[in-house]
Amino acid sequence: MSSPGCGKVLHFISWGGRSGAERLVLNLCKATRSLEPAVWFPRDGPIIDAFRRAGITCLSTRDVVGRPGATRDQFSLLHIHCGAYEPAAHRAARRLGIPSLATLHTHTSLPELDCPLVCVAPHTAAIQDPLNRVRVIPNAVDTAEFAPGPPAVREKIVIMRVCRPGRCAPWFWDAMRRVLDRHANTELWIVGEKGRPDQELGGSGSAVRFFGMRADVPDLLRQADIFAYAPFPDMGSHDLCVLEAMASGVPPVVTDVDSVRQSVPHLQDGILVPFGMWRASPQPWIGSLRIMPFACLWRIMPAQARSSDSAWIAWHPIILLLITTLSMRLRQSPRI
């Protein structure tokens, strides 16, 4: 058993799903193997197997607080990854006498903490208790794991959304129905959700594929052509799903909210749509919008159009225009 001050880190994650935050912690553990990191999961979840396959030690609450002497001797820092205040983790750090650090992965305000706090976005840092010691460190993804795939033969244009159902505005489905009804060669892939009632999908139900929670998100993203996502204002902190899509070479069409604005240069690497604009004005205000390829990414808007007044663009016409452009390339060549 190692001595105190050995530099080993114990990460705390209160949830064990398959979201981007868990993948971020897994990648962090892989990148710091010299610190022999371990992860404390207070409850079971599907992502735990991925940690174990990577050789990362996974501990239960009984393992951590039931053997305080062993925990104190083995670890020098408790890194609390949280989506809300986690009193049990902070209490454990105090009782064990281990220094702690908290990283907040959601957009919420925490009470005064007795440890430093990392926020992944400036707008989340701005709402924290003024007595907290806050530092902003933006989210990031593993660009070796999330990387563009080689050109492949395409028979369908794939629009993909990767998120938990509650993170996306309900009018997303109205917009997607119009897109799918107009383009028979287009499919909508929904990752993170098991299904929807038929009446919500209308006649386009056969073009929608639900994948549920998946461990192979990088492979699925490499098969997509457009990433469509309508996050709510004041809900997310720094959405990893958008970063993952962009790293995979998939241009995002997303609502213009704080959680994605810092990731997507508007009309350059993606399109930001004012939240609710599609619902308020469904007429296509497209103007001089064009699509152009740039390296392996679809760079959106040529340089001369980026400064034009094209921000007020309805949601579904953007997707339609992207699909039209991709369809033309499909007719010209079997490879994208």
Buried (B, 14 or more C-beta within 10 A) or exposed (E): EEEEEEEBBBBBBBBBEBBBBBBBBBBBBBEBEEBBBBBBBBEEBEBBEBBEEEEBBBBEBEBBBEEBEEBBBBBBBBBBBBBEBBEEBBEBBEEBEBEBBBBBBBBBEBEEBEBBBBBBBEBBBEEBEEEBEBEBEEBBBBEEBBBBBEEEEBEBBBBBBBBEEEBBBEBBBBBBBBBBEBBEBBBBBBBBBEEBEEEEBBEBBEBBEEBEBEEEBBEBBBBBBBBBBBBBBEBBBBBBBBBBBBBBBBBBBBBBBBBBBBBBBBBBBBBBBBBBBBBEBBEBBBEEBEBEEEEEBBBBBBEEBEEEEBBEBBBBBBBBBBBEBBBEBBEEEEEB
